[in-house]
Amino acid sequence: MAGSIVPKSTDRIVVIVKDQRKHKLFYKVKKDIPIRKVMVAFCKKTQTDFAVVNFILNGYRIHPHQTPTELKMKNLDEIDVMGMMPGGGVICQSHLQSVLSNTLNAFRP
């Protein structure tokens, strides 16, 4: 079929990369090459800063050094590009107890 996005050889797959701004790009990649090439190409094409986005495959963050083979990717798998969200972190139990205690005391007569 002419214009097919399915690669003819088995050492390559087509990967779909999409972001929250409705950009959706297709990349034909070798299975044993780090996915970083796709990440960088997507960021360049969409004028996105590589340092402020995460690439997500099946709900898990993927890292630039990983290959499609390591990620068990199949043809036409989709990678989601998400902006980083600040926050999170570790809170110790004693601090949490202190915060909860102060909050409860604020509502007691």
PADO-992596 format. One line per field, with one value per atom (N, C-alpha, C, CB): x, y, z; chain; residue number from 1. Coordinates in Angstrom, 1 decimal. Glycine has a CB too. Layout:
// residues N
xx <- (X|...)
yy <- (Y|...)
zz <- (Z|...)
mol <- (A|...)
seq <- (NUM|...)
This chain:
// residues 109
xx <- (0.8|0.0|0.9|-1.0|0.7|1.5|1.2|1.3|2.2|2.0|1.8|0.9|2.0|1.7|2.7|1.7|2.2|3.2|3.7|2.5|3.4|3.9|5.2|2.9|6.3|7.6|7.7|8.7|8.5|8.6|9.6|9.2|10.6|11.5|11.1|13.0|11.6|11.2|12.1|11.1|13.2|14.0|13.6|15.5|12.6|12.1|10.6|12.3|10.2|8.8|8.4|8.4|7.1|6.7|6.1|5.5|6.6|6.2|5.4|7.5|4.4|3.6|3.9|2.0|4.2|4.5|3.5|6.0|2.8|1.8|1.9|0.4|1.5|1.5|0.2|2.6|0.1|-1.2|-1.7|-1.0|-0.8|-1.2|-1.7|0.0|-2.0|-2.5|-1.5|-3.6|-0.2|0.9|0.9|2.3|0.9|1.0|1.9|-0.5|3.1|4.1|4.4|5.3|4.8|5.1|6.6|4.3|7.3|8.7|8.9|9.5|9.7|10.1|11.5|10.2|11.6|12.8|13.3|12.6|14.6|15.2|14.9|16.7|14.7|14.3|15.5|13.8|16.7|17.9|18.6|18.9|18.0|18.6|17.9|18.5|18.6|18.0|16.9|19.0|15.8|14.6|14.9|13.5|16.1|16.5|16.3|17.9|16.7|16.6|15.2|17.1|14.2|12.8|12.4|11.9|12.9|12.5|13.1|13.1|14.3|15.0|14.3|16.5|14.0|13.4|12.0|13.3|11.3|9.9|10.0|9.2|11.0|11.1|11.5|12.2|12.4|12.9|11.7|14.0|11.0|9.9|8.7|9.3|8.5|7.4|7.9|6.6|9.2|9.8|9.5|9.3|9.7|9.5|10.9|8.6|11.0|12.2|12.3|12.4|13.3|13.5|13.5|14.8|14.1|14.3|13.0|15.2|11.9|10.7|9.5|10.2|9.8|8.7|9.2|8.4|8.2|8.3|7.7|7.7|8.3|7.8|7.2|8.9|6.0|5.2|4.8|4.0|5.0|4.6|3.8|5.8|2.6|1.7|1.7|2.1|1.7|1.6|2.9|0.7|4.0|5.3|6.3|5.9|7.0|8.0|9.1|8.6|9.5|10.6|11.8|10.2|13.0|14.2|15.0|15.1|15.7|16.4|17.3|17.2|17.9|18.8|18.1|19.7|16.8|16.1|15.8|14.8|15.8|15.5|14.1|16.5|13.5|12.1|12.1|11.7|13.2|13.2|13.1|14.5|13.9|13.8|12.4|14.9|11.8|10.5|9.3|10.2|9.7|8.8|7.7|8.1|8.2|7.3|6.9|7.9|5.7|5.2|4.9|3.9|4.7|4.4|3.2|4.2|3.3|2.2|1.9|1.0|2.8|2.7|2.7|3.8|2.0|2.0|2.7|0.5|3.5|4.3|3.6|5.8|3.2|2.6|3.7|1.5|3.6|4.6|3.8|5.2|4.3|3.6|4.5|3.0|4.0|4.8|5.1|4.2|6.3|6.6|5.7|8.0|5.3|4.5|5.3|3.2|5.5|6.2|5.5|6.6|6.2|5.6|6.0|4.1|5.3|5.7|6.8|6.0|7.4|8.5|8.2|8.9|9.1|9.0|8.7|10.4|7.8|7.4|7.6|5.9|8.2|8.5|7.2|9.7|7.1|5.9|5.7|6.0|6.8|6.6|6.1|7.9|6.6|6.1|4.6|6.9|4.2|2.8|1.9|2.7|2.4|1.6|1.4|2.2|2.5|2.4|1.4|3.8|1.5|0.6|-0.9|0.9|-1.1|-2.5|-3.0|-2.6|-2.1|-2.4|-2.8|-1.3|-2.0|-2.3|-3.6|-1.1|-3.8|-5.1|-6.3|-5.1|-6.2|-7.3|-7.5|-7.1|-6.4|-6.6|-7.2|-5.2|-7.0|-7.6|-9.1|-7.1|-9.7|-11.1|-11.8|-11.5|-11.0|-11.5|-11.9|-10.6|-13.1|-13.5|-12.6|-14.9)
yy <- (-1.2|0.0|1.2|0.0|2.1|3.3|4.3|4.0|4.9|5.9|5.2|6.8|4.0|3.3|3.7|1.8|3.8|4.2|2.9|5.1|1.8|0.5|0.2|-0.7|0.1|-0.1|-1.5|0.1|-1.7|-3.0|-3.9|-2.8|-3.4|-4.3|-4.4|-3.7|-5.5|-5.8|-5.1|-7.3|-4.5|-3.8|-2.3|-3.8|-1.9|-0.5|-0.6|0.3|0.5|0.6|2.1|0.2|2.4|3.8|4.1|4.0|5.2|5.7|7.0|5.9|7.2|8.4|9.2|8.1|10.4|11.3|12.4|11.8|12.6|13.7|14.4|13.1|15.7|16.5|17.1|17.6|17.9|18.5|19.6|19.0|20.1|21.2|20.6|22.1|19.4|18.7|18.5|19.6|18.6|18.2|16.7|18.8|16.1|14.6|14.3|14.0|13.8|13.5|12.0|14.3|11.5|10.1|10.0|9.5|9.1|8.8|7.4|9.3|7.1|5.7|5.6|5.5|4.6|4.4|3.0|4.9|2.8|1.5|1.1|1.5|-0.2|-0.7|-0.6|-2.1|-0.6|-0.7|0.7|-1.7|1.8|3.1|3.8|3.9|4.5|5.2|6.1|5.9|6.2|6.9|8.4|6.6|8.8|10.2|10.9|10.3|10.3|10.9|11.4|9.9|10.6|10.9|12.1|9.7|12.0|13.1|14.4|12.7|14.4|15.7|16.2|15.5|15.3|15.7|16.3|14.5|15.7|16.2|17.6|15.3|17.8|19.1|20.2|19.0|19.8|20.8|21.2|20.2|20.2|20.4|21.3|19.1|21.0|21.7|22.9|20.8|23.2|24.3|24.2|25.7|23.0|22.7|22.6|21.5|23.1|22.9|21.5|23.9|20.7|19.3|19.2|18.7|20.2|20.1|20.3|21.2|20.7|20.9|20.0|22.4|18.9|18.0|16.5|18.0|15.7|14.3|13.5|13.9|12.4|11.5|10.3|11.2|10.0|9.0|7.9|9.6|6.6|5.5|4.6|4.8|4.3|3.5|3.9|2.0|5.2|5.6|5.7|4.8|5.3|5.4|6.3|3.9|7.0|8.0|7.2|8.9|7.6|6.9|7.8|6.6|7.2|7.9|7.9|7.3|9.0|9.1|7.9|10.3|7.3|6.2|4.9|5.9|4.8|3.5|3.4|3.5|2.1|1.8|1.3|0.8|1.4|0.8|-0.7|0.9|-1.4|-2.8|-3.0|-3.5|-2.2|-2.2|-1.9|-1.3|-0.9|-0.5|-1.4|0.9|-2.4|-3.4|-2.7|-4.2|-1.7|-0.9|-1.7|0.4|-1.5|-2.1|-1.0|-2.9|-1.4|-0.5|0.4|-1.2|1.7|2.7|2.9|2.2|2.6|2.9|4.4|2.3|5.0|6.4|6.8|6.9|7.9|8.5|9.8|8.6|10.0|11.3|12.2|11.1|13.5|14.5|15.4|15.3|15.4|16.2|17.2|15.3|18.4|19.4|19.0|20.8|19.3|18.9|19.7|19.1|19.1|19.8|19.9|19.0|21.1|21.3|20.8|22.8|20.5|20.0|18.6|20.1|18.1|16.7|16.8|15.8|15.7|15.6|14.7|17.0|14.7|13.9|14.7|13.1|14.1|14.8|13.8|15.3|14.2|13.2|13.1|13.7|12.0|11.7|12.6|10.2|13.0|14.0|15.3|14.1|15.8|17.1|16.9|17.5|15.8|15.6|15.6|14.3|14.9|14.9|16.3|14.0|17.1|18.5|19.3|19.1|19.2|19.9|19.5|19.7|18.2|17.7|18.2|16.2|18.1|18.5|20.0|18.3|20.9|22.3|22.6|23.0|21.9|22.1|21.7|21.2|20.6|20.1|21.1|18.7|21.6|22.6|23.9|22.8|24.2|25.5|25.4|25.8|24.2|24.1|23.7|23.0|23.5|23.2|24.5|22.4|24.5|25.7|26.0|25.6)
zz <- (0.0|0.0|0.0|1.2|-0.9|-1.0|0.1|-2.4|0.7|1.7|3.1|1.4|3.2|4.5|5.5|4.3|6.8|7.9|8.6|8.9|8.1|8.6|8.0|8.5|8.7|8.1|7.5|9.1|6.5|5.8|6.6|4.4|7.3|8.0|9.4|7.9|10.1|11.4|12.5|11.7|12.0|13.0|13.2|12.5|12.6|12.8|13.1|11.5|13.8|14.2|14.0|15.6|13.9|13.8|15.2|12.7|15.7|17.0|16.9|18.0|17.6|17.6|18.8|17.4|18.7|19.8|19.8|19.8|20.9|21.0|22.3|20.8|22.2|23.4|23.7|23.3|24.8|25.2|24.3|26.6|23.4|22.5|21.2|22.3|21.1|19.9|18.8|19.3|19.1|18.2|18.2|18.5|17.0|16.9|15.7|16.7|16.0|15.0|15.0|15.2|13.8|13.6|13.3|12.4|13.9|13.7|13.4|14.9|12.4|12.1|12.7|10.5|13.7|14.5|14.5|15.9|14.6|14.8|16.3|14.5|16.5|17.8|18.8|17.7|18.3|19.2|19.3|18.6|18.9|19.0|20.2|17.7|21.1|22.2|21.7|23.0|22.5|22.2|22.3|23.1|22.8|22.9|21.6|23.4|20.5|19.1|18.8|18.0|19.2|19.0|19.9|19.2|21.1|22.1|21.6|23.5|21.2|20.8|19.5|20.6|18.6|17.3|17.5|16.3|18.5|18.8|19.4|19.7|20.3|21.0|20.0|22.1|19.1|18.1|17.2|17.2|16.7|15.8|16.4|15.3|17.7|18.4|19.2|19.3|19.1|19.8|21.3|19.3|21.9|23.3|23.9|23.5|25.2|25.9|26.5|27.0|26.0|26.4|27.9|25.8|28.6|30.1|30.9|30.5|30.3|31.0|30.7|30.8|30.0|29.6|30.1|28.1|30.2|30.5|29.3|31.9|29.0|27.9|28.6|26.9|28.3|29.1|28.1|29.8|28.4|27.6|28.5|26.9|28.2|29.0|30.5|28.9|30.8|32.2|32.9|32.9|32.3|32.9|32.2|32.9|32.9|32.4|31.7|33.4|30.5|29.8|29.8|28.3|29.8|29.9|28.5|31.0|28.3|26.9|26.6|26.9|27.5|27.2|26.8|28.4|27.1|26.8|25.3|27.6|24.9|23.5|23.4|22.9|22.2|22.0|22.4|20.5|22.1|22.5|24.0|22.0|24.8|26.2|26.8|26.8|26.1|26.5|26.0|26.0|25.2|24.6|23.8|25.8|23.0|22.1|20.9|21.7|20.5|19.3|18.2|19.5|17.0|16.0|16.3|14.6|16.1|16.3|17.8|15.6|18.7|20.1|20.2|21.0|21.2|21.4|22.7|21.5|22.5|23.6|23.9|23.3|25.1|25.5|26.1|26.6|25.7|26.2|27.2|25.0|28.4|29.4|30.0|30.5|30.3|31.0|32.4|31.0|33.0|34.4|35.3|34.7|36.4|37.4|38.7|37.7|39.2|40.4|41.6|40.6|42.6|43.8|44.2|43.7|45.1|45.6|46.5|44.4|46.8|47.7|48.9|48.2|49.8|51.0|52.2|51.2|53.0|54.3|55.4|54.2|56.5|57.5|58.4|58.4|59.1|59.8|61.0|60.4|61.6|62.8|62.3|63.5|61.1|60.6|60.2|59.4|59.6|59.2|60.5|58.5|61.6|62.8|63.4|63.8|63.3|63.8|63.0|63.8|61.7|60.9|61.1|59.4|61.2|61.5|62.9|61.4|63.9|65.2|65.2|66.2|64.6|64.6|63.8|63.9|62.8|62.0|62.9|60.7|63.6|64.4|65.6|65.0|66.2|67.3|66.8|67.9|65.6|65.1|65.0|63.7|64.9|64.9|66.2|63.9|67.2|68.6|69.3|69.4|70.0|70.7|71.9|71.1)
mol <- (A|A|A|A|A|A|A|A|A|A|A|A|A|A|A|A|A|A|A|A|A|A|A|A|A|A|A|A|A|A|A|A|A|A|A|A|A|A|A|A|A|A|A|A|A|A|A|A|A|A|A|A|A|A|A|A|A|A|A|A|A|A|A|A|A|A|A|A|A|A|A|A|A|A|A|A|A|A|A|A|A|A|A|A|A|A|A|A|A|A|A|A|A|A|A|A|A|A|A|A|A|A|A|A|A|A|A|A|A|A|A|A|A|A|A|A|A|A|A|A|A|A|A|A|A|A|A|A|A|A|A|A|A|A|A|A|A|A|A|A|A|A|A|A|A|A|A|A|A|A|A|A|A|A|A|A|A|A|A|A|A|A|A|A|A|A|A|A|A|A|A|A|A|A|A|A|A|A|A|A|A|A|A|A|A|A|A|A|A|A|A|A|A|A|A|A|A|A|A|A|A|A|A|A|A|A|A|A|A|A|A|A|A|A|A|A|A|A|A|A|A|A|A|A|A|A|A|A|A|A|A|A|A|A|A|A|A|A|A|A|A|A|A|A|A|A|A|A|A|A|A|A|A|A|A|A|A|A|A|A|A|A|A|A|A|A|A|A|A|A|A|A|A|A|A|A|A|A|A|A|A|A|A|A|A|A|A|A|A|A|A|A|A|A|A|A|A|A|A|A|A|A|A|A|A|A|A|A|A|A|A|A|A|A|A|A|A|A|A|A|A|A|A|A|A|A|A|A|A|A|A|A|A|A|A|A|A|A|A|A|A|A|A|A|A|A|A|A|A|A|A|A|A|A|A|A|A|A|A|A|A|A|A|A|A|A|A|A|A|A|A|A|A|A|A|A|A|A|A|A|A|A|A|A|A|A|A|A|A|A|A|A|A|A|A|A|A|A|A|A|A|A|A|A|A|A|A|A|A|A|A|A|A|A|A|A|A|A|A|A|A|A|A|A|A|A|A|A|A|A|A|A|A|A|A|A)
seq <- (1|1|1|1|2|2|2|2|3|3|3|3|4|4|4|4|5|5|5|5|6|6|6|6|7|7|7|7|8|8|8|8|9|9|9|9|10|10|10|10|11|11|11|11|12|12|12|12|13|13|13|13|14|14|14|14|15|15|15|15|16|16|16|16|17|17|17|17|18|18|18|18|19|19|19|19|20|20|20|20|21|21|21|21|22|22|22|22|23|23|23|23|24|24|24|24|25|25|25|25|26|26|26|26|27|27|27|27|28|28|28|28|29|29|29|29|30|30|30|30|31|31|31|31|32|32|32|32|33|33|33|33|34|34|34|34|35|35|35|35|36|36|36|36|37|37|37|37|38|38|38|38|39|39|39|39|40|40|40|40|41|41|41|41|42|42|42|42|43|43|43|43|44|44|44|44|45|45|45|45|46|46|46|46|47|47|47|47|48|48|48|48|49|49|49|49|50|50|50|50|51|51|51|51|52|52|52|52|53|53|53|53|54|54|54|54|55|55|55|55|56|56|56|56|57|57|57|57|58|58|58|58|59|59|59|59|60|60|60|60|61|61|61|61|62|62|62|62|63|63|63|63|64|64|64|64|65|65|65|65|66|66|66|66|67|67|67|67|68|68|68|68|69|69|69|69|70|70|70|70|71|71|71|71|72|72|72|72|73|73|73|73|74|74|74|74|75|75|75|75|76|76|76|76|77|77|77|77|78|78|78|78|79|79|79|79|80|80|80|80|81|81|81|81|82|82|82|82|83|83|83|83|84|84|84|84|85|85|85|85|86|86|86|86|87|87|87|87|88|88|88|88|89|89|89|89|90|90|90|90|91|91|91|91|92|92|92|92|93|93|93|93|94|94|94|94|95|95|95|95|96|96|96|96|97|97|97|97|98|98|98|98|99|99|99|99|100|100|100|100|101|101|101|101|102|102|102|102|103|103|103|103|104|104|104|104|105|105|105|105|106|106|106|106|107|107|107|107|108|108|108|108|109|109|109|109)
